């Protein structure tokens, strides 16, 4: 078995981080989001988050770009939100920008899944 490359480890860490933040978003667990985000990344999620009764969100990683200490994780996402009995579905492509060691979310580009439902 060949050893896992450094880029592969970073890509796995990036996807794990995206999952942790997604689960915390669904539970409205702000402290977990804050712990796993840079200050701007945290604000970007909390300021756009709308209230909902329940949500389901799935992320499918498309590709990862690693430049120095910055990671761009491209994910396709599907979401379902229930607000006052009303069901909203949406999907999109987001780019999570992460930096540091361990990685932290810095910002979300393109279609931010944490901004739903509109």
C-alpha positions in Angstrom: 0.0 0.0 0.0 1.5 3.4 -0.9 1.4 6.2 1.7 -1.3 8.8 1.4 0.0 12.0 -0.2 0.1 15.3 1.7 -2.4 16.8 -0.8 -4.7 13.9 -0.2 -4.6 14.3 3.5 -5.3 18.0 3.2 -8.3 17.3 0.8 -9.7 14.8 3.4 -9.3 17.3 6.2 -11.0 20.0 4.1 -14.0 17.7 3.4 -14.2 16.7 7.1 -14.2 20.4 8.1 -17.0 21.1 5.6 -19.1 18.2 7.1 -18.5 19.4 10.7 -19.6 23.0 9.8 -22.6 21.7 7.9 -23.8 19.5 10.8 -23.3 22.4 13.2 -25.3 24.7 10.9 -28.2 22.2 10.9 -28.1 22.1 14.7 -27.6 25.9 15.0 -24.4 25.1 17.0 -22.7 28.4 16.8 -19.8 27.5 19.0 -18.7 24.6 16.8 -19.0 26.8 13.7 -16.9 29.5 15.5 -14.3 26.9 16.6 -13.9 25.7 13.0 -13.9 29.0 11.2 -11.8 32.1 10.9 -13.6 35.2 12.2 -14.7 36.2 8.7 -15.9 32.7 7.8 -17.9 32.6 11.0 -19.6 35.9 10.3 -20.3 34.8 6.7 -22.3 31.8 8.0 -24.0 33.4 11.0 -25.0 36.7 9.3 -26.7 34.9 6.3 -28.3 32.0 8.3 -32.1 32.2 8.3 -34.1 30.4 10.9 -35.7 27.1 10.0 -37.5 24.3 11.8 -35.3 21.5 10.2 -32.9 21.1 7.4 -31.1 18.4 5.5 -28.0 19.3 3.5 -25.7 17.0 1.5 -22.3 17.9 0.2 -20.6 16.1 -2.7 -17.0 17.1 -3.2 -16.2 18.0 -6.8 -12.5 19.0 -6.6 -9.9 20.5 -4.3 -7.3 23.1 -5.2 -4.4 23.6 -2.8 -2.2 26.6 -3.1 0.3 26.9 -0.3 -1.7 27.2 2.9 -5.0 28.0 1.1 -7.5 25.2 0.1 -10.4 25.7 -2.2 -13.0 22.9 -1.7 -15.6 22.8 -4.5 -18.8 21.1 -3.4 -22.1 20.4 -5.1 -24.8 20.7 -2.4 -28.5 19.7 -2.1 -30.6 21.1 0.7 -34.1 20.8 2.0 -35.4 23.3 4.6 -38.7 23.2 6.6 -39.9 26.6 7.8 -43.3 26.8 9.5 -44.4 23.7 7.7 -43.2 25.0 4.3 -40.7 22.9 2.4 -38.0 24.5 0.3 -35.5 22.7 -1.8 -32.4 24.1 -3.5 -29.1 23.0 -4.8 -25.9 24.7 -6.0 -22.2 24.7 -6.2 -20.1 26.4 -3.4 -16.4 26.9 -3.0 -15.2 26.8 0.6 -12.0 28.7 1.1 -10.0 27.3 4.0 -6.7 28.2 5.5 -4.3 27.3 8.3 -3.2 24.2 10.2 -5.6 22.9 11.2 -7.8 24.2 8.4 -10.5 26.8 9.2 -13.2 28.1 7.0 -12.3 31.6 5.7 -15.2 32.3 3.3 -17.8 30.7 1.0 -17.8 31.6 -2.7 -20.5 31.1 -5.3 -23.8 29.7 -4.0 -23.6 29.6 -0.2 -25.7 26.7 1.1 -25.9 28.4 4.6 -27.9 31.3 3.1 -31.0 29.2 2.4 -33.9 29.2 2.4 -34.6 32.3 0.3 
